[in-house]
Amino acid sequence: MPNTRSAKKRLVQDVGRKKRNMHRKLAVKDAKKSFLKALDTGNVAEAQEALTKCFAALDRAANHNTISKNKMSRDKKRLSVKLHAAQQAG
């Protein structure tokens, strides 16, 4: 338990930040899932739309320092490669 007034405030801020960060991470995770699901069904047009939403979620998370910019870049590259492979195959 925090003893000082500033430590109590800091605890409240940390809890709020944790909730926001978890929400952003879950948004990224859900967007990735929807993209991969669309890719598995073979619907490339739907996968392209889902990829756009996934990129937006990744950008949002990286801009707020929830995830690192390198992780964002790495994930975007990997997802793009998967979409490109699906477009070539189909």
N, CA and C atoms as an extended XYZ file, in Angstrom:
270
Properties=species:S:1:pos:R:3:atomname:S:1:resname:S:1:resid:I:1 pbc="F F F"
N         0.840       -1.188        0.000 N   MET     1
C         0.000        0.000        0.000 CA  MET     1
C         0.882        1.248        0.000 C   MET     1
N         0.484        2.225       -0.769 N   PRO     2
C         1.247        3.474       -0.792 CA  PRO     2
C         1.065        4.256        0.494 C   PRO     2
N         2.127        4.903        0.920 N   ASN     3
C         2.068        5.664        2.160 CA  ASN     3
C         1.849        7.154        1.920 C   ASN     3
N         2.494        7.683        0.934 N   THR     4
C         2.405        9.118        0.703 CA  THR     4
C         1.281        9.443       -0.278 C   THR     4
N         0.909       10.691       -0.289 N   ARG     5
C        -0.164       11.152       -1.158 CA  ARG     5
C         0.225       10.997       -2.635 C   ARG     5
N         1.463       11.294       -2.944 N   SER     6
C         1.921       11.183       -4.329 CA  SER     6
C         1.978        9.719       -4.773 C   SER     6
N         2.317        8.831       -3.857 N   ALA     7
C         2.362        7.407       -4.192 CA  ALA     7
C         0.954        6.870       -4.434 C   ALA     7
N        -0.023        7.381       -3.687 N   LYS     8
C        -1.419        6.975       -3.900 CA  LYS     8
C        -1.896        7.424       -5.268 C   LYS     8
N        -1.552        8.657       -5.626 N   LYS     9
C        -1.937        9.175       -6.937 CA  LYS     9
C        -1.271        8.357       -8.041 C   LYS     9
N        -0.022        8.042       -7.824 N   ARG    10
C         0.728        7.261       -8.797 CA  ARG    10
C         0.084        5.894       -9.012 C   ARG    10
N        -0.404        5.286       -7.939 N   LEU    11
C        -1.061        3.992       -8.032 CA  LEU    11
C        -2.327        4.089       -8.880 C   LEU    11
N        -3.098        5.127       -8.669 N   VAL    12
C        -4.324        5.330       -9.449 CA  VAL    12
C        -3.981        5.517      -10.928 C   VAL    12
N        -2.937        6.297      -11.197 N   GLN    13
C        -2.523        6.520      -12.581 CA  GLN    13
C        -2.054        5.219      -13.235 C   GLN    13
N        -1.321        4.421      -12.474 N   ASP    14
C        -0.816        3.161      -13.011 CA  ASP    14
C        -1.960        2.213      -13.370 C   ASP    14
N        -2.982        2.174      -12.531 N   VAL    15
C        -4.133        1.310      -12.805 CA  VAL    15
C        -4.839        1.764      -14.078 C   VAL    15
N        -5.006        3.065      -14.223 N   GLY    16
C        -5.641        3.584      -15.434 CA  GLY    16
C        -4.842        3.285      -16.681 C   GLY    16
N        -3.535        3.459      -16.599 N   ARG    17
C        -2.666        3.163      -17.740 CA  ARG    17
C        -2.708        1.688      -18.107 C   ARG    17
N        -2.726        0.847      -17.080 N   LYS    18
C        -2.762       -0.596      -17.323 CA  LYS    18
C        -4.040       -0.973      -18.080 C   LYS    18
N        -5.173       -0.387      -17.683 N   LYS    19
C        -6.434       -0.679      -18.372 CA  LYS    19
C        -6.379       -0.233      -19.831 C   LYS    19
N        -5.868        0.966      -20.064 N   ARG    20
C        -5.782        1.469      -21.439 CA  ARG    20
C        -4.852        0.603      -22.283 C   ARG    20
N        -3.704        0.231      -21.718 N   ASN    21
C        -2.750       -0.586      -22.464 CA  ASN    21
C        -3.323       -1.964      -22.782 C   ASN    21
N        -4.009       -2.559      -21.819 N   MET    22
C        -4.601       -3.871      -22.056 CA  MET    22
C        -5.678       -3.785      -23.132 C   MET    22
N        -6.446       -2.702      -23.117 N   HIS    23
C        -7.481       -2.518      -24.129 CA  HIS    23
C        -6.859       -2.409      -25.521 C   HIS    23
N        -5.778       -1.671      -25.632 N   ARG    24
C        -5.108       -1.521      -26.923 CA  ARG    24
C        -4.493       -2.843      -27.386 C   ARG    24
N        -3.887       -3.570      -26.461 N   LYS    25
C        -3.289       -4.856      -26.828 CA  LYS    25
C        -4.353       -5.851      -27.276 C   LYS    25
N        -5.496       -5.844      -26.591 N   LEU    26
C        -6.580       -6.738      -26.987 CA  LEU    26
C        -7.138       -6.344      -28.358 C   LEU    26
N        -7.186       -5.056      -28.644 N   ALA    27
C        -7.661       -4.605      -29.953 CA  ALA    27
C        -6.733       -5.125      -31.053 C   ALA    27
N        -5.425       -5.086      -30.800 N   VAL    28
C        -4.459       -5.599      -31.774 CA  VAL    28
C        -4.641       -7.105      -31.936 C   VAL    28
N        -4.791       -7.792      -30.833 N   LYS    29
C        -4.931       -9.243      -30.872 CA  LYS    29
C        -6.204       -9.646      -31.621 C   LYS    29
N        -7.319       -8.958      -31.359 N   ASP    30
C        -8.569       -9.259      -32.039 CA  ASP    30
C        -8.476       -8.964      -33.534 C   ASP    30
N        -7.804       -7.872      -33.878 N   ALA    31
C        -7.650       -7.520      -35.288 CA  ALA    31
C        -6.814       -8.571      -36.016 C   ALA    31
N        -5.757       -9.055      -35.362 N   LYS    32
C        -4.932      -10.105      -35.972 CA  LYS    32
C        -5.751      -11.374      -36.171 C   LYS    32
N        -6.559      -11.720      -35.180 N   LYS    33
C        -7.375      -12.923      -35.275 CA  LYS    33
C        -8.359      -12.831      -36.433 C   LYS    33
N        -8.999      -11.680      -36.575 N   SER    34
C        -9.975      -11.541      -37.654 CA  SER    34
C        -9.291      -11.603      -39.016 C   SER    34
N        -8.086      -11.046      -39.111 N   PHE    35
C        -7.328      -11.123      -40.365 CA  PHE    35
C        -6.972      -12.569      -40.694 C   PHE    35
N        -6.438      -13.286      -39.719 N   LEU    36
C        -6.027      -14.666      -39.956 CA  LEU    36
C        -7.218      -15.561      -40.259 C   LEU    36
N        -8.349      -15.267      -39.615 N   LYS    37
C        -9.561      -16.052      -39.882 CA  LYS    37
C       -10.030      -15.827      -41.316 C   LYS    37
N       -10.002      -14.580      -41.762 N   ALA    38
C       -10.394      -14.280      -43.139 CA  ALA    38
C        -9.429      -14.926      -44.120 C   ALA    38
N        -8.167      -14.980      -43.762 N   LEU    39
C        -7.163      -15.593      -44.627 CA  LEU    39
C        -7.379      -17.104      -44.718 C   LEU    39
N        -7.732      -17.728      -43.587 N   ASP    40
C        -7.969      -19.169      -43.573 CA  ASP    40
C        -9.180      -19.566      -44.413 C   ASP    40
N       -10.192      -18.708      -44.423 N   THR    41
C       -11.373      -19.027      -45.218 CA  THR    41
C       -11.130      -18.818      -46.703 C   THR    41
N       -10.037      -18.151      -47.048 N   GLY    42
C        -9.693      -17.951      -48.444 CA  GLY    42
C       -10.283      -16.693      -49.053 C   GLY    42
N       -10.923      -15.880      -48.244 N   ASN    43
C       -11.528      -14.637      -48.730 CA  ASN    43
C       -10.477      -13.534      -48.685 C   ASN    43
N        -9.818      -13.308      -49.810 N   VAL    44
C        -8.699      -12.361      -49.864 CA  VAL    44
C        -9.182      -10.921      -49.720 C   VAL    44
N       -10.341      -10.608      -50.271 N   ALA    45
C       -10.871       -9.238      -50.170 CA  ALA    45
C       -11.189       -8.893      -48.723 C   ALA    45
N       -11.798       -9.827      -48.029 N   GLU    46
C       -12.111       -9.618      -46.610 CA  GLU    46
C       -10.832       -9.540      -45.785 C   GLU    46
N        -9.845      -10.339      -46.154 N   ALA    47
C        -8.558      -10.318      -45.455 CA  ALA    47
C        -7.858       -8.979      -45.655 C   ALA    47
N        -7.972       -8.415      -46.853 N   GLN    48
C        -7.366       -7.107      -47.124 CA  GLN    48
C        -7.983       -6.034      -46.242 C   GLN    48
N        -9.303       -6.069      -46.102 N   GLU    49
C       -10.002       -5.104      -45.243 CA  GLU    49
C        -9.610       -5.300      -43.775 C   GLU    49
N        -9.521       -6.570      -43.357 N   ALA    50
C        -9.135       -6.866      -41.980 CA  ALA    50
C        -7.691       -6.434      -41.710 C   ALA    50
N        -6.840       -6.551      -42.733 N   LEU    51
C        -5.445       -6.137      -42.575 CA  LEU    51
C        -5.355       -4.630      -42.364 C   LEU    51
N        -6.183       -3.878      -43.052 N   THR    52
C        -6.196       -2.429      -42.872 CA  THR    52
C        -6.571       -2.068      -41.433 C   THR    52
N        -7.577       -2.757      -40.902 N   LYS    53
C        -7.985       -2.513      -39.514 CA  LYS    53
C        -6.885       -2.937      -38.540 C   LYS    53
N        -6.209       -4.013      -38.878 N   CYS    54
C        -5.121       -4.500      -38.032 CA  CYS    54
C        -3.970       -3.501      -38.012 C   CYS    54
N        -3.647       -2.949      -39.168 N   PHE    55
C        -2.592       -1.938      -39.240 CA  PHE    55
C        -2.955       -0.716      -38.403 C   PHE    55
N        -4.210       -0.317      -38.442 N   ALA    56
C        -4.654        0.839      -37.666 CA  ALA    56
C        -4.509        0.570      -36.168 C   ALA    56
N        -4.880       -0.636      -35.745 N   ALA    57
C        -4.763       -0.990      -34.328 CA  ALA    57
C        -3.293       -1.029      -33.900 C   ALA    57
N        -2.444       -1.580      -34.756 N   LEU    58
C        -1.012       -1.628      -34.453 CA  LEU    58
C        -0.421       -0.229      -34.371 C   LEU    58
N        -0.787        0.635      -35.321 N   ASP    59
C        -0.286        2.005      -35.308 CA  ASP    59
C        -0.726        2.740      -34.046 C   ASP    59
N        -1.982        2.550      -33.677 N   ARG    60
C        -2.514        3.207      -32.487 CA  ARG    60
C        -1.754        2.753      -31.233 C   ARG    60
N        -1.523        1.459      -31.127 N   ALA    61
C        -0.817        0.929      -29.961 CA  ALA    61
C         0.627        1.429      -29.912 C   ALA    61
N         1.276        1.501      -31.060 N   ALA    62
C         2.671        1.949      -31.093 CA  ALA    62
C         2.775        3.448      -30.813 C   ALA    62
N         1.830        4.224      -31.323 N   ASN    63
C         1.875        5.668      -31.099 CA  ASN    63
C         1.671        6.034      -29.633 C   ASN    63
N         0.988        5.173      -28.898 N   HIS    64
C         0.777        5.416      -27.470 CA  HIS    64
C         1.779        4.662      -26.601 C   HIS    64
N         2.810        4.100      -27.232 N   ASN    65
C         3.876        3.367      -26.534 CA  ASN    65
C         3.374        2.149      -25.768 C   ASN    65
N         2.268        1.571      -26.213 N   THR    66
C         1.802        0.327      -25.609 CA  THR    66
C         2.660       -0.826      -26.094 C   THR    66
N         2.988       -0.805      -27.382 N   ILE    67
C         3.952       -1.746      -27.943 CA  ILE    67
C         5.051       -0.922      -28.587 C   ILE    67
N         6.190       -1.539      -28.805 N   SER    68
C         7.300       -0.791      -29.392 CA  SER    68
C         7.076       -0.617      -30.890 C   SER    68
N         7.701        0.389      -31.436 N   LYS    69
C         7.566        0.653      -32.871 CA  LYS    69
C         8.195       -0.472      -33.688 C   LYS    69
N         9.228       -1.107      -33.147 N   ASN    70
C         9.843       -2.236      -33.854 CA  ASN    70
C         8.899       -3.430      -33.910 C   ASN    70
N         8.177       -3.680      -32.820 N   LYS    71
C         7.200       -4.774      -32.817 CA  LYS    71
C         6.083       -4.491      -33.805 C   LYS    71
N         5.633       -3.246      -33.850 N   MET    72
C         4.601       -2.865      -34.799 CA  MET    72
C         5.074       -3.125      -36.227 C   MET    72
N         6.274       -2.683      -36.532 N   SER    73
C         6.826       -2.845      -37.868 CA  SER    73
C         6.991       -4.322      -38.225 C   SER    73
N         7.472       -5.093      -37.291 N   ARG    74
C         7.688       -6.523      -37.504 CA  ARG    74
C         6.358       -7.243      -37.759 C   ARG    74
N         5.348       -6.921      -36.967 N   ASP    75
C         4.040       -7.556      -37.133 CA  ASP    75
C         3.399       -7.168      -38.463 C   ASP    75
N         3.519       -5.901      -38.835 N   LYS    76
C         2.943       -5.455      -40.098 CA  LYS    76
C         3.598       -6.171      -41.273 C   LYS    76
N         4.898       -6.335      -41.205 N   LYS    77
C         5.631       -7.026      -42.272 CA  LYS    77
C         5.180       -8.482      -42.380 C   LYS    77
N         5.085       -9.160      -41.248 N   ARG    78
C         4.708      -10.576      -41.258 CA  ARG    78
C         3.290      -10.770      -41.796 C   ARG    78
N         2.375       -9.895      -41.385 N   LEU    79
C         1.003      -10.008      -41.852 CA  LEU    79
C         0.909       -9.693      -43.343 C   LEU    79
N         1.686       -8.722      -43.783 N   SER    80
C         1.691       -8.371      -45.213 CA  SER    80
C         2.215       -9.521      -46.059 C   SER    80
N         3.236      -10.192      -45.567 N   VAL    81
C         3.792      -11.335      -46.291 CA  VAL    81
C         2.743      -12.445      -46.407 C   VAL    81
N         1.978      -12.666      -45.342 N   LYS    82
C         0.939      -13.700      -45.388 CA  LYS    82
C        -0.138      -13.353      -46.409 C   LYS    82
N        -0.536      -12.081      -46.433 N   LEU    83
C        -1.544      -11.672      -47.395 CA  LEU    83
C        -1.023      -11.809      -48.828 C   LEU    83
N         0.216      -11.401      -49.038 N   HIS    84
C         0.807      -11.486      -50.355 CA  HIS    84
C         0.883      -12.949      -50.826 C   HIS    84
N         1.255      -13.842      -49.925 N   ALA    85
C         1.319      -15.259      -50.271 CA  ALA    85
C        -0.061      -15.803      -50.635 C   ALA    85
N        -1.085      -15.353      -49.904 N   ALA    86
C        -2.445      -15.802      -50.196 CA  ALA    86
C        -2.920      -15.263      -51.541 C   ALA    86
N        -2.534      -14.037      -51.864 N   GLN    87
C        -2.929      -13.459      -53.152 CA  GLN    87
C        -2.237      -14.200      -54.299 C   GLN    87
N        -0.993      -14.587      -54.105 N   GLN    88
C        -0.271      -15.314      -55.149 CA  GLN    88
C        -0.837      -16.712      -55.346 C   GLN    88
N        -1.234      -17.346      -54.247 N   ALA    89
C        -1.754      -18.707      -54.317 CA  ALA    89
C        -3.155      -18.729      -54.919 C   ALA    89
N        -3.955      -17.687      -54.605 N   GLY    90
C        -5.353      -17.680      -55.052 CA  GLY    90
C        -5.525      -16.956      -56.278 C   GLY    90
